Amino acid sequence: MVYITLLALLLTVTNFVPLSAIGFLPVVLCSWRFFGRTYPAFVTPLVVFGLYVTVSTLLYAPASFTEFDFYRRDGNFYISYLPFLAGFLYTHDLDLNKLLRRFFIFAIVINAPFYAYYLAHTGLLSILKHPSESYGSYFIARNAAGGFLSMLCCLGIACYMHRPSKFLLGCICLNVLMLWSTYSRGSLLGLVMVIPYVVLGRKRWVLATLIAGMLVSSIALAQYFTLPHVDYMGYTFAISDANEKTANVSIRFEWLWPRALDYFKQSPIVGMGFGSFDDQIGTNVNYFGLFSQPLRVAITHSDSHAHNSYLNLLAELGVVGLALMLAFYWRLITWCQKGANDAIASHGGRNFVAFRYVELSSICLLVMSATEHRMVSPSNVLILALGLSLLVSSRAPAPRPTYAQTGTRFTTAPRSEQRELSAR
């Protein structure tokens, strides 16, 4: 099973989700192994969130489960997060420090020729005048490429923190240049915010401040740009700009974020229903200002979302959904902090890279999620999910015992005693 995860990890360098998403296969093939085991604390909110999403979909649009486009777009949560659980179904004794280091180098090396060709024809600073000429790596969407490269850079930083080298530092610098050339500003912001988190000592208050800052600023901006006379449940809006990047910002601030906030205000506890943000809702029945039932709904599985995971979760799943997702990341980061510290203190650094990578990339993802719906995007989440899957399935390799025979009983003997026994 571990080789499925390794193959999926290698395939995350592309945007071809049908291949890079195969990391969930152990869940399908060996689901019976989930029973009778103990799990880290972060598993509980993730499983409860998954059940909550399933129930919400069954109540809102049950036919979605039979449609491929649902899993590719509205329901890509399943594709992105099932690999988180796959690692509990198998074990391995691979050296994750070496393995993840090699994967980081592999991802940089296969991008290097493509990026060199891009620089030769476009240049490093041309995106400032022509944003459409950005670097896309092996992805179609620039935000997908930026998100992947930002998460990959977190892996490079984790590798460097474990074993610094000039070669690794050069790869990290090249990684940053690639990320810059995608002109994905949210991805750059996510990586930049990892720096104060590390500098300030990876404290819980720093994490809480980051999460609260992303959430409060998102709601505040959405409220600021909300206009009282606009029907945000509809699709008609008139925003145009010759500059693609400023147009994207205007669409977020003036339409998508206020629309998500409007959804949330109508059903703040459980949201309007999973996958509802891009649908056409004719009307809805409100109960006590806390719950809302959509009526005359035209279901659409598209790439349209709020371009903000915090607001998108509030719109579709309400306070309950957002609280469960944030609880998952809070517990996951706390678990990784302790794991990295223990790896240094008592395990000779074993799995340090994996613990530190999952921790840093989770921080990066939480920040990026305030500018895009990154929290469920396969291009961003799968590289994290597969890394965690390898981490939770890792076990220390069994020592190679030497045995001295005493009668019919075998006992472990020190080398000095073995030499004496062999001399006899």
C-alpha positions in Angstrom: 0.0 0.0 0.0 2.8 2.4 0.7 3.9 2.2 -2.9 0.4 3.6 -4.0 1.1 6.6 -1.7 4.6 7.0 -3.1 3.3 6.9 -6.6 0.6 9.4 -5.8 3.1 11.7 -4.2 5.3 11.7 -7.3 2.2 12.5 -9.5 1.3 15.6 -7.4 3.7 17.5 -9.6 1.0 17.6 -12.2 -2.6 18.8 -12.4 -3.9 15.5 -13.6 -6.1 14.7 -10.6 -7.3 11.2 -11.7 -3.7 10.0 -11.2 -2.4 12.1 -8.4 -5.6 11.3 -6.4 -4.9 7.6 -6.2 -3.6 8.0 -2.7 -7.1 7.3 -1.4 -7.1 3.7 -2.8 -6.0 2.1 0.5 -9.2 3.5 2.1 -11.2 1.6 -0.5 -9.2 -1.6 -0.5 -8.5 -2.0 3.2 -11.2 0.0 5.0 -11.9 -2.9 7.4 -8.5 -2.2 9.0 -9.8 1.0 10.5 -11.5 -0.9 13.3 -9.7 -1.7 16.6 -7.1 1.0 16.3 -6.2 4.2 18.2 -5.8 7.5 16.4 -4.2 10.9 17.0 -6.5 13.6 18.3 -6.7 15.4 14.9 -8.5 12.4 13.3 -11.7 13.0 15.2 -12.6 16.5 13.8 -11.6 15.3 10.3 -13.9 12.3 10.4 -16.8 14.2 11.9 -16.3 16.9 9.2 -16.4 14.2 6.5 -19.6 12.8 8.0 -21.1 16.3 8.3 -20.3 17.0 4.6 -21.9 13.7 3.6 -25.1 14.4 5.5 -25.3 18.0 4.2 -24.9 16.7 0.6 -27.6 14.1 1.2 -30.0 16.7 2.5 -29.2 19.3 -0.2 -28.4 17.4 -3.4 -28.1 13.6 -2.9 -27.8 12.9 -6.6 -24.4 14.6 -6.5 -22.8 11.4 -5.2 -23.5 9.7 -8.6 -21.9 12.5 -10.7 -18.2 12.6 -11.5 -18.1 16.4 -11.8 -19.2 16.6 -8.1 -16.0 14.9 -7.0 -13.9 16.9 -9.4 -15.3 20.3 -8.3 -17.8 20.8 -5.5 -16.9 17.6 -3.8 -13.1 17.6 -4.2 -13.0 17.5 -0.4 -13.2 13.7 -0.7 -10.3 13.5 -3.2 -8.1 15.8 -1.2 -8.7 14.5 2.3 -9.2 10.7 2.1 -5.4 10.2 1.7 -5.1 11.8 5.2 -6.6 8.6 6.5 -5.0 6.1 4.2 -1.8 6.0 6.2 -3.6 4.3 9.1 -4.2 1.2 7.0 -0.6 0.1 6.4 2.9 0.4 7.9 6.4 0.9 6.5 9.9 1.4 7.8 11.2 3.9 5.1 13.5 6.7 6.0 11.1 9.6 5.5 13.9 12.2 6.0 15.7 10.8 2.9 12.6 10.0 1.0 11.0 13.5 1.3 14.3 15.2 0.6 14.6 13.2 -2.6 11.1 14.0 -3.6 11.8 17.7 -3.1 14.9 17.5 -5.3 13.0 15.5 -7.9 10.2 18.1 -8.1 12.7 20.9 -8.5 14.7 19.0 -11.1 11.8 18.1 -13.4 10.6 21.7 -13.2 14.1 23.2 -14.0 14.2 22.7 -17.8 10.6 23.9 -18.2 11.4 27.0 -16.0 14.6 27.7 -17.9 12.7 27.7 -21.2 10.1 30.0 -19.6 12.8 32.5 -18.4 14.5 32.4 -21.8 11.3 33.4 -23.6 9.6 35.5 -21.0 12.0 36.8 -18.4 11.8 37.1 -14.7 10.0 40.5 -14.4 7.7 40.4 -17.4 4.7 39.3 -15.3 4.7 42.7 -13.7 3.5 44.2 -17.0 1.9 41.1 -18.5 0.4 38.9 -15.8 -1.0 36.5 -18.3 2.5 35.4 -19.2 3.1 33.7 -15.8 4.8 30.4 -15.2 2.4 27.4 -14.9 4.8 24.5 -14.2 2.9 21.3 -15.1 -0.5 22.8 -14.0 -3.2 24.4 -16.0 -4.3 27.0 -13.4 -1.6 29.4 -12.2 -3.1 29.4 -8.7 -2.8 25.6 -8.6 0.9 25.9 -9.7 1.5 28.6 -7.2 -0.1 26.6 -4.4 1.8 23.5 -5.1 5.1 25.3 -5.4 4.4 27.1 -2.1 3.7 23.8 -0.3 6.8 22.3 -2.0 8.9 25.2 -0.6 7.7 24.3 2.9 9.1 20.8 2.3 12.4 22.3 1.2 12.6 24.5 4.3 11.9 21.4 6.5 14.7 19.5 4.7 17.1 22.4 5.2 16.2 22.7 8.9 17.0 19.0 9.3 20.3 19.0 7.4 21.5 22.3 5.9 23.4 22.3 2.7 24.3 24.7 -0.1 22.7 22.5 -2.7 19.4 22.4 -0.7 19.6 26.2 -0.3 20.0 26.6 -4.0 17.0 24.4 -4.7 14.9 26.4 -2.3 15.9 29.7 -4.0 15.0 28.2 -7.4 11.7 27.1 -5.9 11.0 30.6 -4.7 11.8 32.0 -8.2 9.4 29.5 -9.7 6.7 30.5 -7.2 7.3 34.2 -8.0 6.9 33.6 -11.7 3.5 32.0 -11.2 2.4 35.5 -10.0 0.1 33.8 -7.5 0.0 36.4 -4.8 -2.0 34.3 -2.4 0.6 31.5 -2.7 3.4 34.0 -2.1 1.6 35.4 1.0 1.2 31.9 2.4 4.9 31.2 2.1 5.9 34.6 3.5 3.7 34.1 6.6 5.5 30.9 7.4 8.6 33.1 8.2 7.1 34.9 11.3 5.6 31.7 12.5 9.0 30.1 12.6 10.9 33.2 13.8 8.4 33.7 16.7 9.0 30.1 17.9 6.1 28.2 16.4 3.9 29.2 19.4 0.3 28.3 19.8 -0.6 32.0 20.1 1.1 32.7 16.8 -1.1 30.1 15.2 -4.2 31.4 16.8 -3.4 34.9 15.7 -2.8 33.8 12.1 -6.1 31.9 12.0 -8.1 34.7 13.7 -6.5 37.3 11.4 -7.4 35.4 8.3 -11.0 34.8 9.4 -11.7 38.3 10.8 -10.2 40.1 7.8 -12.2 38.0 5.4 -15.5 38.7 7.1 -14.7 42.4 7.6 -13.8 42.9 3.9 -16.9 41.0 2.8 -19.1 43.1 5.0 -17.4 46.3 3.9 -18.1 45.7 0.2 -21.6 44.4 0.7 -24.2 46.7 -0.8 -27.7 46.6 0.7 -29.6 46.9 -2.7 -27.8 44.0 -4.4 -29.3 40.5 -4.6 -26.3 38.3 -4.1 -28.3 35.1 -4.5 -28.4 35.9 -8.3 -25.5 35.8 -10.8 -25.8 39.2 -12.4 -22.8 41.4 -11.7 -21.0 44.0 -13.8 -17.3 44.0 -13.1 -14.7 44.4 -15.8 -11.1 45.4 -15.9 -8.5 45.1 -18.6 -5.9 44.0 -16.1 -6.7 40.3 -15.3 -5.2 40.4 -11.8 -7.0 43.5 -10.6 -10.2 42.2 -12.1 -9.9 39.0 -10.1 -9.5 41.1 -6.9 -12.5 43.2 -7.7 -14.7 40.1 -8.4 -13.7 38.7 -5.0 -14.2 41.8 -3.0 -17.3 43.2 -4.8 -19.2 40.0 -5.5 -18.0 36.6 -4.4 -17.1 37.5 -0.8 -20.4 39.5 -0.2 -22.3 36.6 -1.8 -20.7 34.1 0.6 -21.4 36.4 3.6 -25.1 36.7 2.4 -25.3 32.9 2.4 -23.9 32.7 5.9 -26.2 35.3 7.3 -29.3 33.4 6.0 -28.1 30.1 7.6 -25.3 30.7 10.0 -25.4 27.4 11.9 -25.2 24.8 9.2 -25.0 26.9 6.0 -27.0 26.6 2.8 -25.8 23.1 1.9 -22.5 21.6 0.7 -21.8 22.6 -2.9 -24.5 25.3 -3.0 -22.3 28.3 -3.6 -22.3 28.0 -7.4 -25.9 26.9 -7.7 -28.9 29.0 -8.7 -31.3 29.1 -5.7 -34.7 30.5 -6.6 -35.8 31.1 -3.0 -35.3 29.9 0.5 -37.3 29.4 3.7 -35.7 30.9 6.8 -36.3 29.5 10.3 -35.8 31.8 13.2 -32.8 33.5 11.4 -30.7 30.5 12.1 -31.5 27.9 9.4 -32.4 28.3 5.8 -33.9 25.7 3.4 -33.1 26.4 -0.3 -36.0 25.9 -2.8 -36.1 25.8 -6.6 -32.4 24.9 -6.8 -30.6 24.4 -10.1 -27.5 22.3 -9.3 -24.3 23.2 -11.0 -20.9 21.5 -10.5 -18.5 24.2 -11.6 -15.1 25.7 -10.6 -16.9 28.7 -9.2 -16.4 29.3 -5.4 -15.9 32.1 -3.0 -12.1 32.3 -3.6 -11.8 32.2 0.2 -12.1 28.9 2.1 -13.2 30.5 5.4 -16.1 32.3 3.7 -16.9 29.3 1.4 -17.2 27.0 4.4 -19.3 29.5 6.3 -21.6 29.9 3.3 -22.1 26.1 2.6 -21.6 24.5 6.1 -22.0 27.4 8.5 -20.2 27.8 11.8 -20.3 24.1 12.5 -18.4 23.2 9.3 -15.7 25.9 9.7 -15.2 25.1 13.4 -14.6 21.4 12.6 -12.1 22.1 9.8 -10.2 24.6 11.9 -10.2 22.1 14.8 -8.6 19.6 12.5 -5.7 21.9 11.5 -5.2 23.1 15.0 -4.8 19.6 16.4 -2.8 18.5 13.4 -0.3 21.3 13.8 -0.1 20.8 17.6 0.6 17.0 17.0 3.4 17.8 14.5 5.0 20.3 16.8 5.3 17.7 19.5 6.3 15.1 17.0 9.2 17.2 15.6 10.4 18.0 19.1 10.3 14.4 20.2 12.1 13.3 17.0 15.0 15.6 17.9 15.0 14.8 21.6 14.7 11.0 21.7 14.6 9.5 18.2 17.7 10.8 16.6 15.8 13.0 14.2 13.7 10.2 12.7 10.8 11.6 10.7 11.7 15.1 11.7 11.4 16.3 8.1 7.9 14.9 7.8 6.7 16.4 11.0 8.1 19.8 10.3 6.9 19.7 6.7 3.3 18.9 7.6 3.4 21.6 10.3 4.8 24.4 8.0 2.7 23.5 5.0 -0.5 23.5 7.1 0.3 27.1 8.2 0.9 28.0 4.5 -2.4 26.4 3.5 -4.3 28.2 6.2 -3.0 31.6 5.0 -3.5 30.8 1.3 -7.1 29.8 2.0 -7.9 33.5 2.7 -7.4 34.3 -1.0 -8.5 31.1 -2.7 -10.5 28.0 -1.8 -7.2 26.3 -1.1 -8.4 24.3 1.8 -10.0 21.6 -0.4 -8.0 22.1 -3.6 -6.3 18.8 -4.7 -3.3 20.6 -6.2 -2.6 22.2 -2.8 -3.8 19.6 -0.3 -2.7 16.3 -1.8 1.0 16.9 -1.3 0.2 17.6 2.3 -2.2 14.7 2.7 0.2 12.2 1.2 3.1 13.4 3.3 1.0 12.9 6.4 -0.2 9.5 5.2 3.5 8.4 5.0 4.2 9.9 8.4 1.4 8.2 10.4 2.2 4.8 8.7 5.9 5.0 9.6 7.3 2.7 12.2 10.9 2.4 13.4 12.8 -0.4 11.6 13.2 -3.5 13.8 16.8 -3.9 15.1 18.9 -6.6 13.6 19.3 -9.0 16.6 22.2 -11.4 17.0 21.5 -14.5 18.8 23.5 -16.8 21.0 22.1 -20.3 21.4 22.0 -21.6 25.0 20.4 -25.1 24.9 17.1 -24.8 23.2 16.6 -21.1 24.1 17.7 -18.1 22.0 18.6 -14.8 23.7 20.0 -11.6 22.4 23.8 -11.4 23.2 26.3 -8.5 22.9 29.0 -8.7 20.3 31.7 -9.4 22.9 29.8 -12.5 24.2 29.2 -13.6 20.6 32.9 -13.6 19.9 33.5 -15.6 23.0 30.8 -18.1 22.1 32.2 -18.5 18.5 35.7 -19.0 19.9 34.5 -21.9 22.0 
